[in-house]
Structures are given as C-alpha cells and as structure tokens.
Amino acid sequence: MFQTLRSVVFVVQIYAVMAILGIVFLPWALLSPKGARAACKTWCHWTFWSARWMVGLRCEVRGEIPQGEVLIAAKHQSFLDIIMIFEALPAAKFIMKKELLYTPVIGQYAYRIGCVPVDRGKRGAAIEKMVRDVEAGRANPGQLIIYSQGTRVPPGARVPYKVGTYVLYEQAGQPCVPAATNAGVLWPRKGLRIRPGLAVVEFLPAIAPGLAREEFMSRLPQEVEGRSDALLREAGFDPAGPPYA
C-alpha cells in the first residue's frame, strides 16, 4: 500500500515538472529544436533522479549507444523505456501515434525534436504514409526509433512484429539496432504501483543493411525477444508464465 502511494506521488510530480519545464523552455524550443531536446533531456534526468529515491527504481542502459543515422527497433513495454531510450541517444526521434501530437507538452515537444506521427489506418496506406513522413523528416538527422510490435506489450505476452520496420530498414538502407528491455515489470502499462528494482534497456549488435525480408523478420524478433526474456528473468519475472499486465 505504501509503495502504491509513493508511486502515485512520484507520477504526479513528474507530470507537474514536465509542465513547468515545458513553460520554462518554451521560448528556446520555439526558436530551435535544440531547446526542445534540452527540455526533454532535463525532464528525463529529473525523472531518473526522483524515481531512485521516491520509489526505489533505478535505470541502466547497456550495450553500445548508437550514433549517427540509424534505425532502432525497440521492445516497448512501458512509458519508462521511452524515457530511457530518449535520454541515452544523442538525437532520438520516434515513430509515434498521430494522436499524441494533441497531448499537452508531449505532443508539441515531440514535434519539435523531429518525431514522425503516423495514422493507424489500413496497413498498406499507413506504411506508405509512414515512409513518406520519415523521408520528409530526414532533414532532422538522428536515431529513428520504431516499436516493431506497434504498441506497448506486457512482459511475457507474444505479439507479432509488424512489417513496417522492415520497410523502413529497406528504404533507408541503414543499420537496424535492436533494443531489448525489462521496464514493463517495474513500471507496468496498467495500474498505479511502480516496483523498486533495476530497469534495463539494452542496445544489441546492429543488423547490417541488405537483408531480405524473411531473414530480417525472423532475426529481429528472435534477438529482441530472446534478450528481453533474459532481462525479465534478471528482474525476477518468468517470461514463460502468464503475461504481466
């Protein structure tokens, strides 16, 4: 019960700080994307610092941090893995749901740092528009993050990987860096209680450009799911058991 109360207070204060930073950094963010990125990085640092002493949650990023123009295919379990990936990368930008553009502070700053909003329509039309929007956003170089399963997936649940990741990988001709996580065990997508422990995001060895669709779509989930399962076990969760909601 006490941990739940601490979790609620923690979440309320990080959103309050988000609003304050959004106002403080607004003039710089309007003038330059660097201002928007600085605001987001500052908020990430605050979130990690306050999470450690308020709810006992520690964060660790493993593997070689991607640099330059690269596609990152990440496992998505929690709001926390978004924060961890963004803070770790020098110039992160996300493929994001178009609806998030209308979220106060988050939407406006995401647009300023070069995130790519996409519609969740028919698959073929959605993929074509995503490719066009990514190409339009190439003027803002950086690391493009896509969540290959299309949504947050509870630890232990098995959801197919969508072909959109391969389409971007093929079109861009860039390496694809898989990223695994166990963040959903500690900061779940549902509920109010955040668990103490060590949340990990791990960048895996890059997949070189040029693989055929079948090989890429076989290798990517194998690597991401295999390493994510290992991280889940490290956090005390059995991925072979029922999903962690």
Phi, psi and omega in degrees: 000316181295321179295323177296317179297316178299322180295318180297315179297318179300311182296318180299316184288328180290328177286327175295316177296323177302315180296318180296312180295325178300323179284314183298317184272357188304312181302317179293320181295326178289328181281326186206140172301335177299324178294319178295318180293321178298320178297315181294319179295319178300317179294320177301314180299318178297317181298314179297316182296313182287330178296323183298314185265341180272320183233003178074024182261122177249151184234140181218134176251129182242164179088176179282124182290122179297143178234160174069199183280114183204151174263133179243119179259105192251147169286136183235110179242339194202158170302330183297320183293333174297312182298316183294317179294316181299315183294327185284329188269148180290328184210062184286142169215142191249147159285122187225155176298137182301328182299333182293341177299335183266005176280127182306139179069301183302311183297315183293318180287325176299319178297320183291331180270001173098016177297154186249108179281139179229149175276146173263072180256212175297143191303312183297313180295322181295319180293317179299317180292322179300316179298316179298317181292324177295317179298321179295330181272003182294345178294340177254088184296151179165193180263119183266120182257129174235138176265106194294339177269356172084354183195172173290134182239124180300145177306132180094341179281149180246114180235133182300152175274137184273150186288346181303327178297317179295321180301315178294318178301316181290316184292319185282331184064030181250159171298152175244122180259113174289149178225127181253162179202163170234016190301330184292340177289325185267323178235084186290160181288340177234158178089169185256344189270124173259129183274143171289152179147191183252114174269136184233135163244131182234123174276127184263168178304141185293146171268119183295152177297156170105359179288149173289160184303313185297318181293317180297313184288347172271317185288317185302303180296327179299316182288315183292314182291321180298314181286324177297320177299320178296321178291326176297317178298322178299328180273002177091017180246135178269109182293345178279348180276191179294150180302148178267107185285000000 
